[in-house]
Amino acid sequence: MELSEAIQSHAIDFFLANGAEPTVEMQEVIQLVDGNYLGRRFFCGNLQAVWSPATGVLTLINEDAETTEIDLSGQSTAANAA
């Protein structure tokens, strides 16, 4: 599985596990600043997922602004409240 597919897969799994309806469309935004790629942001209702290639971390944000971070290199997973 390519990295972009893995990122999307984690975002979709998170959205579904947090109550998103399977028929609701997920939006994906590619983040650029001054022509430089900063990552991707996914939205589904009040849920968000933010990918940062600089850190290799996918941050999942629920409706209560609680975050879970997934290191997609497989080294660690951490959860905290914002």
Backbone as a ProteinNet text record, in pm:
[ID]
protein_1_A
[PRIMARY]
MELSEAIQSHAIDFFLANGAEPTVEMQEVIQLVDGNYLGRRFFCGNLQAVWSPATGVLTLINEDAETTEIDLSGQSTAANAA
[TERTIARY]
85.3	0	89.8	60.1	135.9	106.1	199.5	182.3	54.7	24	-97.5	-222.2	-221.7	-335.8	-343.6	-228.8	-226.2	-280.2	-242.3	-290.7	-441.8	-493.6	-638.1	-709.9	-653	-713.7	-726.1	-620.6	-625	-729.6	-736.7	-834.9	-977	-1003.2	-1137	-1173.4	-1080.5	-1107	-1140.4	-1065	-1089.5	-1227.5	-1262.7	-1392.3	-1506.1	-1497	-1602.9	-1610.4	-1495.5	-1493.5	-1548.9	-1552.2	-1602.3	-1739	-1813.9	-1953.9	-1988	-1891	-1922.6	-2003.7	-2101.9	-2182.8	-2100.2	-2106.5	-2027.9	-2061.5	-2179.6	-2219.8	-2178.6	-2124	-2082.2	-1946.7	-1935	-1812.7	-1699.7	-1581.9	-1463.4	-1400.3	-1357	-1288.5	-1139.6	-1057.4	-912.5	-855.4	-770.2	-708.1	-556.7	-490.4	-344.9	-297.6	-210.4	-164.3	-31.8	-30.6	87.7	109.3	234.6	269.6	388.7	373.2	479.4	531.2	440.1	476.8	538.2	550	606.9	496.5	510.1	413.4	427.1	315.7	316.1	244.8	159.8	88	-53	-136.3	-276.8	-365.8	-486.7	-586.9	-714.3	-775.2	-898.4	-1009.2	-1128.9	-1245.5	-1361.2	-1437.8	-1561.7	-1649.9	-1747	-1829.2	-1742.3	-1749.6	-1670.1	-1536.6	-1501.5	-1378.6	-1271.5	-1144.7	-1033.9	-917.8	-839.3	-712.8	-611	-492.6	-389.4	-260.3	-208.9	-83.9	28.9	138	256.3	374.3	419.1	532.6	662.3	670.5	790.8	813.1	702.7	712.9	678.1	610.2	565.6	445.8	374.7	265	130.3	32.2	-106.5	-177.4	-228.4	-299.7	-448.8	-519.1	-663.6	-730.3	-828.6	-892.7	-1042.8	-1095.6	-1238.8	-1318.4	-1449.5	-1540.2	-1506.2	-1444.5	-1410.2	-1269.2	-1207.8	-1071.5	-966.7	-1001.6	-904.3	-827.1	-698.2	-616.6	-552.4	-529.7	-452.4	-350.9	-227.2	-123	-75.3	-63.3	-16	111.6	219.1	344.6	334.8	322.5	300	423.1	534.3	652.5	642.9	536	510.7	584.7	649.2	729.5	648.8	542	468.1	329.6	242.1	109	88.3	43.9	23.2	-112.4	-176.5	-306	-297	-365.6	-370.8	-491	-526.4	-637	-579.9	-641.4	-593.6	-639.1
-118	0	124.2	217	341.9	427	517.6	601.5	683.5	742.9	824.5	741.2	615.2	526	491.3	471.9	440.9	558.5	679.6	799.9	808.6	793.5	799.3	688.4	569.7	456.8	482.7	535.6	569.3	677.2	777.8	885.1	829.4	746.3	687.6	600.9	516.9	431	515.9	623.8	714.3	777.7	827.1	891.9	794.4	674	574.7	533.8	518.3	479.4	588.5	712.4	824.3	872.5	785.1	811.5	870.6	887.7	940.4	836.3	882.9	793.8	750.1	622.8	574.3	644.1	704.2	769.3	916.4	971.5	1111.7	1122.3	1221.4	1239.3	1296.9	1240	1292.8	1394.7	1507.7	1609	1601.8	1617.8	1616.6	1745.1	1810.7	1936	1916.6	1953.1	1950.8	2086.9	2088	2213.1	2255.7	2378.9	2438.3	2577.7	2615.4	2751	2792.8	2902.3	2952.3	2842.7	2759.2	2653.7	2530.3	2527.8	2413.4	2325.3	2196.1	2098.7	2084.5	2109.8	2098.4	1974.9	1914.4	1795.9	1791.7	1716	1698.7	1712	1759.1	1770.3	1706.7	1622.5	1553.1	1599.9	1615.1	1657.1	1560.9	1531.9	1455.7	1501	1587.8	1646.1	1728.8	1701.8	1774	1706.7	1605.4	1530.7	1574.7	1568.9	1607.3	1510.4	1500.1	1428.2	1514.1	1530.4	1617.1	1537.8	1529.3	1458.9	1559.1	1537.9	1621.7	1534.9	1548.5	1468.1	1506.5	1627.9	1671.5	1587.7	1548.3	1468.8	1322.2	1291.7	1155.5	1116.5	1217	1191.6	1230.5	1143.6	1172.9	1205.3	1328.5	1371.5	1362.7	1289.7	1270.7	1356.3	1436	1531	1502.3	1470.8	1441.5	1567.5	1551	1664.1	1740.3	1673.1	1735.4	1793.2	1802.5	1854	1765.4	1638.8	1542.7	1489.8	1471.9	1427.4	1292.1	1221.4	1098.1	1112.9	1079.3	1089.3	949.6	927.2	799.5	824	761.4	766.6	657.2	697.8	600.6	519.1	550.5	465.4	343.4	342.6	229.9	231.8	345.8	351.5	377.5	461.7	491.7	545.3	533.4	592.2	660.8	786.3	860.8	927.8	940	1007.9	1114.2	1228.3	1334.3	1421.4	1502.9	1596.6	1733.4	1800	1934.3	2036.8
0	0	0	-87.8	-93.2	30.2	62.2	180.2	173.1	56.2	45.1	71.2	26.8	53.2	201.9	265.3	408.7	489.2	450.7	519.8	507.6	386.6	364.9	440.8	441.6	510.7	660.5	722.3	864.6	891.4	805	822.1	813.1	713.8	696.4	816.8	861.4	978.2	1100.7	1121.9	1234.6	1223.5	1105.4	1086.8	1115.5	1063	1085.3	1232.4	1298.9	1440.5	1530.8	1481.5	1561.1	1514.8	1450	1421.7	1286.5	1197.8	1064.6	987.7	916	833.7	712.6	676.1	561.3	429.5	421.5	297.2	290.2	400.2	401.9	332.1	245.1	168.1	253.4	236.9	301.8	206.8	262.5	182.6	212.9	110.2	125.3	67.6	145.3	103.5	105.7	-2.3	-6.7	40.6	140.6	200.3	137.4	82.7	21.8	79.3	100.8	141	55.4	-16	-105	-197.8	-246.4	-339.7	-276.1	-143.6	-72.8	-15.4	-34.4	15.7	166.8	239.5	385.7	436.7	352.7	396.1	343.4	412.9	372.9	495.2	470.2	576.6	523.5	607.2	571.5	665.6	611.8	689.1	663.6	768	755.7	871	841.5	947	1040.3	1170.6	1270.6	1300.9	1224.6	1247.1	1147.5	1189.9	1102.6	1119.3	1014.4	1019.1	945.5	1003.4	946.2	931.1	808.4	779.7	762.2	833.5	822.2	779.1	653.8	610.3	682.6	734.5	806.6	932.7	998.1	1121	1098.4	987.5	961.3	1044.3	1099.7	1192.6	1129.7	1150	1114.9	1245.8	1258.6	1378.7	1353.5	1438.9	1428.3	1535.3	1494.9	1586.8	1589.5	1709.1	1718.5	1751.4	1769.5	1794.4	1922	2019.3	2147	2147.5	2030	2012.3	2079.5	2105.9	2155.2	2035.6	2053.1	1941.6	1968.2	1860.7	1861.3	1750	1777.3	1677	1639.7	1508.6	1458.4	1379.2	1422.9	1348.9	1242	1117.4	1011.7	975.6	1035.2	1016.8	1108.8	1193.2	1280.7	1412.8	1443.5	1565	1690.2	1680.8	1803.9	1774.9	1873.8	1870.5	2004.9	2003.1	2128.2	2124.6	2238.3	2247.4	2354.7	2330.2	2431	2405.6	2503.9	2490.4	2457.9	2362.8	2323.8	2423.8
[MASK]
++++++++++++++++++++++++++++++++++++++++++++++++++++++++++++++++++++++++++++++++++

